[in-house]
Amino acid sequence: MLKFNKIKLNEIKEFAELTSEIWHEYWTCILSKEQIDYMVEKFQSEKAITNQINNENYAYFYIMIDSQKAGYIGLSSKEDYLFLSKLYIKKEYRYKGIGGKAFDFIKQYAIENGYNKIQLTVNKYNKNTIDAYNKWGFKTVDSVVTDIGNGFVMDDYIMKYEIGEKL
């Protein structure tokens, strides 16, 4: 059974371990180990996640299959859209329709929180993920290169989903 469990503050340490595991498995074909380590520390460490929840309007959710943590979602409430910051699934659970069901959950979350737009950034070389977002109805609206420090950049497309178009 698929469920989405909101992360509690006392679960952040364990949650950060899951994010690190997934990032180190997933990103090796696109990014260097040094950049992955840096980004995990900057964006997905226990300290970073705590700050995001407490100060940046983030909500994180485990993607649960039965009692197994199959992945996670990170959402941030912005002024006029819901920002889909993270949607990651562990390797053994990919290509089983879980991403689409997670996106259904994200759309419902957006509606319940008064949003009609979902926006995200995705690495330009992350072809499989871009294909999934296109399949779900996202449109590429811009591209951006963001300096994240330590000599690293994020080279991303900005994609947007209009909820009214698909419901």
C-alpha positions, 0 to 999 in steps of 0.5 A: 500500500502506498502512503505519504507520511509527513516528516516530523521534526524528530525524524529529520536525522533519519530522513537526512540519511535516506536523502543522502543514500538516494542522492549518492546513488542517483546523481553519479551519472550526472554530477561528480562525487564532490558536487553530490557531497556538497549539495547533500550537505547544503540542501539535504543535511539534517541542519539544512532540512531543519532550516527549510522546515522551520524557515522556508515553508517546506514540508517533506514526506516519506513515500511509503510502500507498506512499511518501506521508505521508497523515497521522498517528496519536498514541497515549498509554499511560495507566494503564487505557486507550490514549488516541487523541490524534491521527488526522489525514489529509491532505485529498486522502486523506480519505473513502477508507477510510484512517481505518477502516484506521488505527483497525484499526491502533490497535485492534491496537496497543491489544491488543498493549500490553494495553489493552481500552479506547481513549479520546479527546477530540473537538471538539464541532463536529467533526461528520464526525469524531464521525460516524466515531468513532460508526460505529467503535463509540465511545460519548460518555461525557462532555464537558469544556471545557479551558482551554489558555491564552492565552484559548483552550479546547478544548470536547470530547466524551470518547469511549470504545471497548471493544475486547471489543465489536467483536472 
